[in-house]
Amino acid sequence: MRAAYTLLILASLLLPRAAGAADRYFATSDGVRLHYIEAGPNFAPTLVFVPGWTMPAWIFQRQIDAFSRDYHVIAFDPRGQGDSDIPATGYEPYRRGADIADLIKALGNRQVVLVGWSLGVLDSLAYVHEAGDGKLLGLVLLDNSVGEDPAPVYHPRPPGPRPPRVGREATMARFVRSMFHRPQDETYLDQLTETALRTPPNAAASLLSYPVPRTYWRDAIYTVRKPILYIVTPRLAAQAENLQARHTNVRTDVYSDSGHALFIDDGNRFNTELLDFLRTAVLHQ
């Protein structure tokens, strides 16, 4: 029975989507014009994808294609990223969380399944911290700390001469390539790098140094009563284990052979797992 159900899920993900994607814009409560991609039937349950640091909405193209036949899919460009405006301010968790609240309001104040990846995990938890989980059907968090124990370990630079400095373009290109364990098309990687460089250096730096303690994120996730799916790579496996043990409504998984962009590296597995979570946990509460 389980095998047949898995085959049914896989087959549904291979079908073409029913509705084409469209570019949309909305204004935030502080007057910034932000962009999102919309696809799928408007009447269906809504999935909102929030990307990571400097990344664009279209990094979720595989999920847009897979889910928009049966779901209303939104892929969001946070301020300073993708095709959204680049304001001088707002690159901190309270404002980024408010931007998600403004997006949900622009979508008609419907309940959504919020899917945050990397920095999008923190932005999603900032939204929950300030607005609660009343507008959530479910919460999916991909490969970032949620403030659980143990804290991530950052290895200091080994002693010795500093390596030669490289330009911002080369640094960003290196970062983009580091997100994947599977080979990716060079044109695709170059497009991601070019888009990421659109985020100004001062904004990019602010996004890497949110001025809140780790407990801010932990407090947020433990207020969520809706189903949670937390998927990580091995560096966060212990956090996933502790969250699973301590939270009453969470599923966790560790993708041992994927890079940070696990929804691309292991896209079939991720799409299947997300679809199962939607069908068995979110839509049957």
C-alpha positions in Angstrom: 0.0 0.0 0.0 2.8 2.4 1.0 4.7 1.6 -2.2 1.7 2.2 -4.4 1.0 5.6 -2.6 4.6 6.6 -3.2 4.3 5.8 -6.9 1.1 7.8 -7.1 2.9 10.8 -5.6 5.8 10.5 -8.0 3.5 10.2 -11.0 1.7 13.4 -10.0 4.9 15.3 -9.7 5.8 14.4 -13.3 2.6 15.8 -14.8 2.8 19.3 -16.3 1.4 22.1 -14.2 -2.1 23.3 -15.0 -1.5 27.1 -14.8 1.4 29.2 -16.0 3.4 31.3 -13.6 2.9 35.1 -13.5 4.9 37.9 -12.0 3.0 39.9 -9.3 3.9 42.8 -7.0 2.5 44.3 -3.8 3.4 47.2 -1.5 4.5 46.6 2.0 3.3 48.6 5.0 6.5 50.8 4.8 6.0 51.5 1.0 8.4 49.0 -0.6 7.4 47.2 -3.8 8.1 43.5 -3.6 7.8 40.8 -6.2 6.5 37.3 -6.2 5.8 34.5 -8.7 2.3 33.1 -8.7 1.2 29.8 -10.3 -1.6 27.3 -9.9 -5.3 27.5 -9.1 -6.2 30.4 -6.9 -8.8 28.4 -5.0 -6.3 25.6 -3.9 -4.3 25.5 -0.7 -1.5 28.1 -0.9 2.2 27.4 -0.5 4.5 30.4 0.1 8.2 29.7 -0.6 10.8 32.1 1.0 14.4 31.9 -0.3 17.7 32.2 1.4 20.4 34.9 1.6 20.5 37.0 -1.6 18.6 34.3 -3.5 15.7 34.8 -5.9 12.2 33.4 -5.9 12.9 31.4 -9.1 15.4 29.2 -7.3 12.2 27.3 -6.4 11.3 26.7 -10.1 11.3 22.9 -9.6 8.7 23.2 -6.8 6.6 25.7 -8.8 6.5 23.3 -11.6 5.7 20.3 -9.4 3.1 21.7 -7.2 1.2 24.3 -9.2 -1.1 21.7 -10.8 -2.9 21.1 -7.5 -1.8 23.9 -5.3 -1.7 27.7 -5.4 2.1 28.4 -5.4 3.8 31.6 -4.4 7.6 32.1 -4.6 8.6 35.3 -2.9 11.5 37.8 -3.5 12.3 39.4 -0.2 13.3 43.0 -0.2 16.7 43.6 -1.8 16.5 40.2 -3.6 15.4 39.0 -7.0 13.0 41.4 -8.7 11.9 43.2 -5.6 12.8 46.8 -4.8 16.1 47.6 -3.0 15.3 50.0 -0.2 17.9 51.5 2.1 16.4 49.9 5.2 14.5 46.9 6.5 17.2 44.2 6.4 16.5 42.9 9.9 14.1 40.2 11.2 11.2 42.3 12.4 10.8 44.1 9.1 11.4 40.9 7.0 8.8 39.1 9.1 6.4 42.0 8.5 7.0 41.7 4.8 5.8 38.1 4.9 2.7 39.3 6.9 2.1 42.0 4.2 2.5 39.3 1.5 -0.1 37.1 3.2 -2.4 40.1 3.5 -2.0 40.9 -0.2 -2.9 37.2 -1.0 -6.3 37.8 0.6 -5.4 37.0 4.2 -5.8 33.3 3.5 -4.0 30.6 5.5 -0.8 29.4 3.9 1.8 26.7 4.2 5.0 28.7 4.7 8.2 27.2 3.3 11.4 28.9 4.4 14.9 27.9 3.3 18.2 29.1 4.8 17.7 32.8 5.8 14.1 32.2 4.8 13.9 30.0 7.9 14.8 32.9 10.1 12.5 35.3 8.2 9.6 32.8 8.6 10.3 32.4 12.3 10.4 36.2 12.7 7.0 36.4 11.1 5.7 33.8 13.6 7.3 35.5 16.5 5.5 38.8 15.7 2.3 37.6 14.1 1.7 34.1 15.6 0.6 31.0 13.6 -3.0 32.0 13.0 -2.5 32.4 9.2 -0.5 29.2 8.9 -1.7 25.8 7.7 1.8 24.4 8.2 5.4 25.4 8.5 8.3 23.9 6.5 11.9 24.9 7.5 14.9 23.9 5.4 18.5 23.8 6.6 19.0 26.5 9.0 19.2 26.7 12.8 15.9 27.1 14.7 17.6 28.2 17.9 17.5 24.6 19.3 20.4 23.0 21.0 23.2 22.5 20.1 24.2 25.8 18.5 25.9 25.5 15.1 29.6 25.2 15.3 31.6 27.7 13.2 35.2 26.7 12.8 37.7 29.6 13.1 40.2 30.3 10.4 43.4 28.3 10.9 46.5 30.2 12.0 48.9 31.4 9.3 48.9 33.9 6.5 45.6 35.1 5.3 44.5 33.9 1.8 44.6 36.6 -0.9 41.4 38.7 -1.0 39.1 38.2 -3.9 36.4 40.4 -5.4 32.8 40.3 -4.4 31.8 38.7 -7.7 34.3 35.8 -7.2 33.2 35.4 -3.5 29.5 35.2 -4.5 30.2 32.8 -7.3 32.1 30.6 -4.8 29.2 30.8 -2.4 26.6 29.9 -5.0 28.6 26.8 -6.0 29.0 25.8 -2.4 25.2 25.3 -2.0 25.2 22.2 -4.2 26.7 18.7 -3.9 25.3 17.7 -7.3 26.7 19.1 -10.5 24.7 22.1 -11.8 24.6 23.7 -15.2 27.2 26.5 -15.4 24.7 28.9 -17.0 22.3 28.3 -14.2 25.0 28.9 -11.6 26.1 32.1 -13.4 22.5 33.4 -13.4 22.1 32.7 -9.7 25.4 34.5 -9.0 24.4 37.5 -11.1 21.0 37.7 -9.4 22.6 37.4 -5.9 24.9 40.3 -6.6 21.9 42.5 -7.0 21.6 42.7 -3.2 23.9 45.6 -2.2 26.9 44.8 0.0 25.6 46.7 3.0 22.2 44.9 2.9 23.9 41.5 2.3 26.0 42.1 5.4 23.0 43.2 7.5 21.2 40.0 6.6 24.1 37.9 7.9 24.1 39.5 11.3 20.5 39.7 12.7 20.6 41.4 16.1 18.6 38.9 18.1 19.6 36.1 20.4 19.2 32.4 19.5 16.3 32.2 21.9 14.3 34.5 19.6 14.0 31.7 17.0 13.5 28.9 19.5 10.7 30.8 21.3 9.0 31.3 17.9 9.1 27.7 16.8 7.7 26.4 20.1 4.6 28.7 19.8 3.6 27.0 16.5 0.7 24.6 17.0 0.3 23.8 13.3 2.3 20.9 11.7 6.0 21.5 11.1 8.4 19.8 8.7 12.1 20.5 9.5 14.6 19.1 6.9 18.3 19.6 7.4 21.7 18.5 6.2 24.0 16.7 8.8 25.4 19.8 10.4 22.0 20.4 12.0 21.0 16.8 12.6 21.3 17.2 16.4 18.9 20.2 16.4 16.4 18.2 14.3 16.6 15.3 16.8 16.0 17.6 19.8 13.2 19.5 18.1 11.6 16.1 17.3 11.8 15.0 20.9 10.5 18.3 22.4 7.9 19.6 20.0 4.5 18.0 19.9 3.7 18.5 16.2 6.9 18.2 14.1 8.4 15.8 11.5 12.2 15.9 10.8 14.5 14.5 8.2 18.2 14.6 7.5 19.4 14.7 3.9 22.9 13.2 4.3 24.0 13.4 0.6 22.6 16.9 -0.3 24.1 20.3 -0.3 22.5 23.3 1.4 20.1 23.7 -1.6 18.6 20.3 -0.8 15.4 20.9 -2.6 17.4 21.1 -5.8 20.1 18.6 -5.1 17.6 16.0 -4.0 14.5 17.5 -5.6 12.5 14.4 -6.2 12.9 13.3 -2.6 12.0 16.7 -1.3 9.0 17.2 -3.5 7.7 13.8 -2.5 8.2 14.4 1.2 6.6 17.8 1.0 3.6 16.4 -0.8 3.2 13.6 1.7 3.4 16.2 4.5 0.7 18.3 2.9 -1.6 15.4 2.3 -1.2 13.5 5.6 -0.4 16.2 8.1 -1.5 19.7 6.9 -4.7 19.0 5.0 -6.0 16.4 7.4 -5.7 18.3 10.6 
